Amino acid sequence: MFIDTKKLQKAVIENKKKHGFNTTDIDFELLRLHGEANELFEAWRKNNKKNINEELADVGIFLLGIAEMLDSDLGEDIVNKMKINEKRIYKNGVKRSPADTDK
């Protein structure tokens, strides 16, 4: 499935405006994102599948909103970061510098 993240970002901001939520204070949104990530963690610990999915969506919604507030394209940013990660060298799940590859 193809998702137009830029379109979703705009929809998130429009919904926030419609309901009178914050659309300018990045610090506040990052704090709220942290709270949503914590709610996801708690749902995971309780093995509450329905709540896990809702909290995953909440985290995604906050990320999309923050990206729009920063005039960034989250989808493009993710694709670019995945390209960087594909080229990184890892050993036992830890990122290594090229100088560390022989260790």
N, C-alpha and C positions, 0 to 999 in steps of 0.2 A: 504494500500500500504506500502510495506517495502522499506525504503530508507537506503542505505549504506552511512552513513555520512562520514566515513573515506575516501571512494572513492570520494565523493563530495569534501571533503577538498582538496584532492590531485588534483582534476580537477580544483578547484579554483586557487590553487597556480600555476599550470601549465599555466593556462590562464593568470595570472598576469605576469609570467615570459615571456610568448610569446609576450605580449604587452609592456614589459618594466616597469611594475608597481612595486611598493615597495613590497618586500617579507621578509624584515628583521627588519624594524623599527616598533616595537609594538606600541610605543607612537603615531606615525603618524597614524597607522591603527585605533587605538582607537578614535582618533580625527575624522577620516573619518567616523567611525561608528556612532559617535555622530551626525555628519552632516547628514548622511542618516536617522537616527532616527528623526531628525528635519524635513527632507523632508517628511517623512511618516506622521508626525504630521500635517504638512501643507496640505498635500493631504487629510487627514481625515477632517480637518477643512473646506475644500472646497467641501467635499463630492464627490471627484473625484475617483470613484471606480477603473477605469483603472489604474490611477496613484497610488492609495493605494496599489494595487497588485504588481506593479512594485517596489514600495519603500519597501514593505515587503520583496520582493525577494532580493533587494539590502542589506537590513539589514542582512538577512540570509546569503548572500554571504560573507559579511564582517565578520560575526561571524565564518563562516566555515574557512575562510582564517586565521583569528587570531588564531583559535584553531589549525590549522595545523602548523602555525608558532611557536606555543607553544608546539608542539608535544603532543597534547591532542586529545582525541576522543570526539567531541562535543555530539554525540549521546549517548555515554556511560555516559558522564557527566550529560546530561539532565535526563536520566533514574535514575541515582543515586540521583540527586537532587529532583526529583519527589518523590522518596521513603522517603527522609527526610521530605519533605513538607507534605506527607500523615500522618506522625506521629505528626506533629506540632499541637498545640492547638491554635485556633483562636476564638476571640469573637468580633463580629461586624467587621470582616475583619482585625483585629489587632492581630499580633502574641503575644501570652501570654507565660509566663514561667509556668511550672507546679505549682509553688507556688502561681500564680495568679488565678488559676482555681476557687477558692471559692469566688472571688470578683465579 
